[in-house]
Amino acid sequence: MEKPAGPARTLKLNYKRTFLIGFAFFGILLLWQVYDAWCPTFLTDIFARRMYSLSSAELKSADPDKLLNVQWIVGIIMACDNLAALILLPLFGTLSDKTRTPIGKRMPYILVGTFVAAVAFPFIPLFFHYNNIIGMVAMMAIVLIFMMMYRNPAVALMPDITPKPLRAKANGVINIMGYLGGAFGTVLGIFLVLSSYINAPDNARNLWTIELPFLIASVLMVISALVLYFTVRENAIAEEMKDDMALGESLAAVETPVDDGPMSPANRRMLLAILGAEFLWFMSDNAIGTYIGNYVIYYLNSASSATSTLTIVGGAASVIGFATAGRIADKIGRKWTISTGLACTLAGLLIMCFVAPTGQVTGANGEHAFPALLFLVWAVKGFGMALVHNCSFPMVVELCSSAKIGRFTGYYYAASMSAQTITPILLGLVLNATLAWRALPVYAVILTAASFCVFTGLVKNIKAGKVANAHGLEALGGDD
C-alpha cells in the first residue's frame, strides 16, 4: 500500500554529508574484511597443529579430515565473539540514545571504540605467529568488544540526521563507503597472500606477511574516525535537521504512526517479521563469509589470493546494488527490493552447489586453478545481498522515533549477531558430521530459501510518501 503523496515535499538528501558519515562504516568493514579473511584460517592452522602434533608442512599433506575435524572449535571461538556482540550492541545502542556530550551522543563511543580496537588488532597475528592460542583469542575478544562500542553508534548516526524517506538512498552511500573499506582489506590479501604463510615450513614463516594487513587496517580505521570527528558536528547537524526530521516522520513507510510510546501491534508484527528473516539471511551469509577462506584453501586447493579476488568481484557487484537499491525501492517498495535481492542470492548459491575443484595444478605450492564459475556466483550474490542490506536497516529504524534509533539499531544487530553466533558452530558441526566442504553452499541455500519465504510471506510493502531530492551540485551542498 502507498500513502497519499499530499502537497509537494522538499526534503533533500545531502550526499556530501552522508559520504562523510560513511567514513564510520569504512572503518568497520575494513576491519571485518581482514578479520574474517584471516582469523578462521589462523584458528584452523593453530588448532590442527596442536591437536595432531604436526608441523605446518606435515599438516598440508595430512588427512583432510583432520582439518574438517577442528572446524567445530573454530566455529565456537568465532561464535563466542559474536555472543558478546549480541549483548553489547543493544547495550551500547541504548546507552548512546541517552548520552549527551558536547561532541554528540554517538561520537564518544565511536572514538573510544575505534582507538582501543585499533591498538589491539595487530596483536592477533603476532600471538598467532608465536603459537600463543590464549593471547590470540584474547586479542580477538578485545577487538570485538570495542568494535561493538563503535559499531552501533556509528551506524545509528546516519538515521539520527537523515529523514525517514531518504534513508534507503543514504544507506546506499554509507554501504558503498563501507565496501571501499572492505576493498582496502581485500587488496591487502592479494599482495600479502595468506596461503604463502600457511603453506610454508614453520621456520620459513615471515611474520610481516600476516602482520602488515592488521597494522594497515588499524591505521586506516583511526584515520577514518578522525575524518568523521572533524567533519561531522553531530549536535549542530541534529539541531539544523529538526524540521526535516519531523517532515520525514509524517511521510514514513509505516502501517501506523510512530511515537515515543509502545509500538502498535501492526508495527510490532512488521518488526518481528523483518528481524526473523534477517536472522535467517545472516545465518546463510555469515556461514559463507566465515568459511570461504578455508573452502578455497582446503577444498578447492587454490591460493588464498583467490578469496581476495572473489571479494573484489562481489564488492564491485555490491556497489552497483547499493547505488541502485534506493531508486529501485522508490519504484517497487523496500519489501520487493529485498525479496528480489534474496532471490538473486539464492540463485547464486544454487550454482555454487555444483562447483568442484578443477584438479589443474598451477601454483608453485601445488595450488589448483580456481573455478571461474565462482566469480559469477559472487557477482550475483554480491548484487543480491546489497539490495537486501541496503533496505533492511532503514525498514527497522522506520518503526521507531528519533529517541529510540540506537535501541532499534541494537535490535537489528541483535538479529544479525545472534545468527552469527549460532551459524559458525552449527556449520562447524555439519562439516564435522559430513566431512564434506560441499555442505557449505547447501547449508546456505536452505537458510536463504527460508529467509525468502519468511520475508516475502509476512512483511507488508508500504511505500513512503514522495519527496523531492537534490540533484547535481545542489546535492553536494548544505541543506539550507
N, C-alpha and C positions, 0 to 999 in steps of 0.2 A: 504494500500500500504506500501511496505517496502523499505527503502533506501538501495542502494547497500552498501555492507559491506566495500569495499575498502581494503586497506592494514591492516595488523594486528594492533590492538589497544592495548594500555597498561594502560588504566585508571583503577584505583583500588579504591574501597570503603574502607575507613579507619573506621572499625567498632568501634574501641576504642573511637576515637574522636566523632563519631556520637552518641555513647552511652552517652558520657559526655554532648554533646549538648542537648540530650534528657532530662536532668535534668530540663531544662526550661519548657518542656511540662509536666513533672512530677508535678511541682508545679501548673500548670494551671488546669489540670484535677483533682488534689486533691481538690483544692478549689471548682471547679464546682460541683464535686460529692457531697460534703457536702452542698453547696448552693442549688442545685436543689432538693436534697433529703429532705431537712428540711424547706426551706423558703416558698414554696407554702402551706405547712401544717400550718406553723406559721400564714400566712396570712388568710387562711380559718378559723382557730380557732379564731383569734382575731377579725375578721370582723363579723363572725356569732354570737359571744357572744355579741359584741357591738350592732349589728343591732336588735337582738331579746331579748336583756337584759336577757341572760341566763348565768348560771354558766357552767363550763365545764362538770359537772356531768349531768346537765339538757340537755346540748347540745347533749350528747351522746345518750340520749333516745328521742330526739326531732324528729320531722318530717324530714326525709332525704332530702326532697325537699328544706329545709332551707339551707342545706349545698351546694346543687346544685345552689341555687339562688345567692350565693355570688361568684361563680366561675368567673363571668364576671369581678368582681372587682379585684380578684386575677390575672386574665389574663391581665388586663390593667396595673397593677403595674409591673408585670413581663415584659410586653412589653415596658414600659417606660424605663426600664434599657436597654433593647435591642435597643431601638430607639437611646439612647445616644451612644451606641456602634456602631450603623450604621454610625454615623457621625465621631466618634473618631477613629475607626480602620483605615479607609483610611487616616485620617489626620496624625496619628502617623506613619503609614507606609511611607507616602510621606516625612514627616519630617525626619525620620531616614535614608531614602535614601540620604538626603542632609547633614546629620550630620557628622562631622569629629572631633573626640576627641582622645586623647592618648590611651583610652581604647576601641576604636572602635565606629562604628556608631549605633549599636544596644544596646550595653551594658548599656549606661546611662539610657535608657528608661526601660530596664529590671530591673535594680537595684532600681530606684526610684519607679516604679510601684509596685514592689514586697513589698517593705518595708511599703509604705503607706497602701496598701490593707491589709497587714498582721496585722497592728495596728488596723485598723477599723473593721476587720472581727469579732472578738469576741464580739463586742458591739451589733451585730444583735440579738443574743439570750438574751442578757442582757436587752435590751429595750423591747423585746417581753415578757419576764418574768414579767416585771413591767408594762405591758399593755400600753406601750407608742408607739402608732402607728407611730407618726411623727418621733420619734427618730429611730425606727427600719427601716422605709423606707429610711430615710436619710442615715443611715449607709449602707444599701444595695446599694444606689446610689453611694456613695463614693467608695465602694469596686469595683463596676462595672467600674466606670470611670478609676480608676488606674490600674485595670486589663487590660483594653483596651490599656493603655500606655505600659503595659508589653507584652500583647499577640501578637500583630502584629510583633514587632521587634524580639521577641523570636522565632516565627515560621519562620520568614524570615531569621534567622541566618543559618539554615540548607542549603537552596539553595544558600546562599551567598558563601559558601565554598564547595559545592558539585556539580560536573559536571552534566549536564542535564541527560545523560543516566543512571546515578546511583541514581537518586533522588527517584524513587519508592522504591528501596531497603532501602535507607536511611530513607525514611519516615516510613517504616515498623518498623525500630529500634526506631525512635522517638515516634511513636504511642504506641509501647509496653511499653516504659518508661512512657508515659502518663497514660496508663492503670494501671501500677503499682501504680502511684499516686492515681488514682481513687480507686484502691483496698484498699489503706490505709483508704480512706474515707468510703468505704463500710464496712470494718471491724469495724470501729468506730460505724457505725449504727447497727451492730449486737450486740455489747456489751452494747451500750447505746441506748436502744430501745425508739424511739420517741413516740410510742403509749402508753408506760407506763407513759409518762409525760402528753400527750394529754388527756388520759382517766382518769387521776387521778383527784380527787376533787381539787378545787383551792388551798385550804390550805395545800394540801399534795404534791404539785408540787415541785420537787427538781431542783433548778437552775442548778446544776452541771451536771445533765443528759443531758441538751442541751448545756451547755457552753463548756464542755470538747472537743467535736468534733471540735468546731470552734477554740479553743486555740491550740489544737494539729495540726490542719491544718495550722494555721498561723506559728507555729514554723517550721514545715517541709517545708513550702514554702520558708522561709528565708534561711534555710539550703541548699535547692536545688539551690537557686540563688547564694549563696556563693560558692558552689561547681562549678557551671558553671563559675563564675567570675575567680576563682583561677586556673582553669584547661584549659579553652579555651581562648587563647590570640588572640582575633579577628583580629587585624591588622596584626600580624605576620603570621597567617594562611592564610589570604587573599593574602598576598604577595607571600607566598610559593606556592599557588594553581593557580597562574596566567596562567601558560601554560596548566595545566589540564582543567581549565575552558574554555580556548579558544578551546581546542580539543573537549571538550564536546559540545560546541556551534555548531561545524561543524557536529556533529552526532545527533543533536536534532530531536525529533519526531514532526516536524512542516511541514506544506504544502509548505510554502515559507520561505526563510531565515529571521532571526530576526536581527534588528539593533536598534540603538537609535532613528531612525526616526519614522514616523507614521506607524501604523500597516497596513499590506496588507489586502485587502478585504477578502481573504480566511482565514487568521488568525483571523480577527475580527469576522467573522461568527462562527468560531470554538469556540472562547472565549464566545460569547453570548449564544451559544447552551449549553456549559458546565455550565455556570452560571445560565441559565434558569432551567436546570434540577436540579442543585444543590439547587436552591431556593425551588423547589418542594419537594426534598427528605428531606431537613431540616425542611420544614413545617410539614412533617409527623413525623420525628424522634424527633423533639423538642416537639411536642404535646404529644407523648408518655412519653418522659423524664420528662416533666413538671408536668403531671397529674398522673403518675403511682403511686406515693405515696398516693394520695387521692383515686385513683381507688382501691388500695389494702385495705386501712383502711375503706373507706366509702361504697364501692360497694361489694368487696369480704368479708368484715368484718373480715379480717385477721390481724395479728400483723404486725406492720411496719417493724419488722426484716425480714419478708418475702421479702420485697422490696430489702433489702441488699443482701439476698441470691440470688435473681433474678439477681442482678447486678454482683455478683461473677460468676454466670453461664454464663451470657452474656459476661463478661470480659474475662473469660477463652476462650470462643469461638472466641472472637475478637483477642486475642493474636495469636491464630492459624491462623486466617485470615491475620493479619499483617505480621506474619512470612512467609507466603506462597505467599502473593499477588505479591511481586516483581518478584518472579520466574514465577508465572502464567502469569504476564504481559509480561515477556520476551518471552513467548511461543505464546500467543494469542493476545497480544497487550493490552494497557490500556483500550481501549473502551470496549472490550468484557469482560475484568475482571470486570469493573464497572457494565456492563449490567448483568453479572452473579450474582453479589452481590445484585443488585436491585431485581432480580427475586427471590433469596433466601429470602430476606426481605419480599417481597410481599407474599410469601408462608407462612411464619411465622405469619404475621399479619392476613391473612385469617383464619388461625387456631384460633387465638385469638378471632375472632368474635364469636366463639361458646363456649368460656369459660364462666362459670357461677359460682356463689357462691356454695360451697359444702353443706352448711347447717349443717355441723357437728361441734358442739361446742367442742373446745379443750383447749382454753386458760382460765386462771384464770379470765380475764376480759370479758369473753364471746366471745372471738375471734373464728372465724370459721377456720377449716382446710384449708390450702392453696391448690388450684387446681394444681396438679402435671403437667398438660398439659402446664402450662405457662412456666415451665422450658425448655421444648422443644422449645417453641416459642422464648424464649430469646436466646437460643443457636443458632438457625437458623438465627434469626435476627442479633445477635452479629457478627457471621461469615460473613454474607452478607454485613452489613454496614462497616465492617473492610475492605473488598475488595473495597468498594466504597470510603471511606475516604482515604485509602492508595494511591490510584491512581489519585484521582480528583485534589488534590492540586498540585502535580507535573505537571499535564496537564495544569493547569492555568499558573504557572510560567515558563513553557516551552515556552510560547508565548511571553516572554519579554526578554530584555537584562539584564545583571547583574546590570545596573544602575537603573532599574525600579522594582526590586524584591519586595521592600517594598510596592510600589504602587499596583502591581498586587496581592500581598498578601492582600492588602486592598480591592481589587475587590472581591477576593474570600470570605473574611469575610463580605463584604457588602451584598453579596447574602445570606450568611447564617444568618447574623444578621437581615436583613430585614424580612426573613422568620420567625425568632424567635421573631420579633416584632409583626408580624401580627397573627401568629398562636395561641398564648395564648388567645388573645382577641376573635378571630374567633371561636375557640373551646369552649371558655367560653360561648359565645352566643349560640352555638349549644347545649351545655349541659343545658343551662338555658331554651332553647326552647323545647328540647326533654324531659328534666327531666329524662334522662337515661344515666348512665355511659357506657352502651354498645355502645353508639355513638362514643366513643373514638377509638376503633380499626377500625370501619367502616370509620371514617374520615381519619385515617392513611392509610388504604388500597387505598382509592380513590386517595390520593396525591402520594403515591408510584407508583401506576399504571401509573399516568400521567407523573411522572418523568421518568419512564422506557421508555415510548413511545417517549418523547422528546429526551432523550439521545440517545437511540438506532436509532431513525429515523434521527437525524440531525448531530450527531458527527461522523467524519471520523476516521477510525482506521489506524493511521500512526505509524509504529513501528520505534524505534530508531535504529541507527547503532549499530552493535555488538561491545562489549567491553570486554576486559579481566577483571576478578575480582580477588581480593585477596582471598586466602583460608587459613584455619587453623591459625597457629601462625602469618603468614605474615599479615593476615587481622587485627590483633590486634596492629600492629606496626605503624610506620610512613609511609610517602609517598615517601621517598627517595629511 
